[in-house]
């Protein structure tokens, strides 16, 4: 979520959204622009490409004999 709550000019908001959509098209990770809310919050989602952090930490802990240290 991107907060542009203090941006009041409609033209500026439209310019930011247009530029953002162009940049999203260049992103190799699937990214979806959802909407700009009444509070000028821009909602985006991106596809996860890595395993969740908790899984990464479990693997790290297991590699250190469950002590958290190597």
VENKAPE-V796497 format. One record per residue. N is the residue number from 1. RES is the residue in one small letter. PSI is psi in whole degrees, -180 to 180 (* if undefined). OMEGA is omega in degrees with one decimal (NA if undefined). Layout:
# VENKAPE-V796497
N	RES	PSI	OMEGA
N	RES	PSI	OMEGA
This chain:
# VENKAPE-V796497
1	x	134	179.7
2	x	128	-174.5
3	x	113	173.9
4	x	41	-171.6
5	x	-28	-178.3
6	x	-3	179.4
7	x	116	-173.0
8	x	-25	-178.0
9	x	121	-179.3
10	x	-39	180.0
11	x	-40	-179.1
12	x	-42	179.0
13	x	-45	179.2
14	x	-37	178.0
15	x	-44	178.2
16	x	-46	-179.5
17	x	-44	179.4
18	x	-46	178.9
19	x	-42	179.7
20	x	-44	179.3
21	x	-38	177.5
22	x	-42	-179.8
23	x	-36	177.0
24	x	-38	-179.7
25	x	-25	179.9
26	x	-13	-176.3
27	x	125	179.0
28	x	-22	177.2
29	x	134	-179.0
30	x	119	-178.6
31	x	135	-178.6
32	x	127	173.4
33	x	122	-177.2
34	x	-55	-176.9
35	x	166	169.2
36	x	119	-173.9
37	x	174	178.2
38	x	-23	178.4
39	x	13	-178.9
40	x	41	172.9
41	x	127	179.0
42	x	126	-178.1
43	x	127	177.6
44	x	152	168.8
45	x	147	177.2
46	x	144	178.6
47	x	138	175.6
48	x	134	178.2
49	x	-7	176.7
50	x	161	176.0
51	x	156	-179.3
52	x	152	-177.8
53	x	-41	-178.9
54	x	-34	177.2
55	x	-39	177.5
56	x	-43	-178.6
57	x	-38	177.1
58	x	-43	179.7
59	x	-42	178.5
60	x	-44	-179.5
61	x	-41	178.9
62	x	-35	179.6
63	x	-15	-178.7
64	x	30	178.9
65	x	36	178.7
66	x	25	175.3
67	x	-17	-176.1
68	x	-4	-179.7
69	x	148	175.5
70	x	*	NA
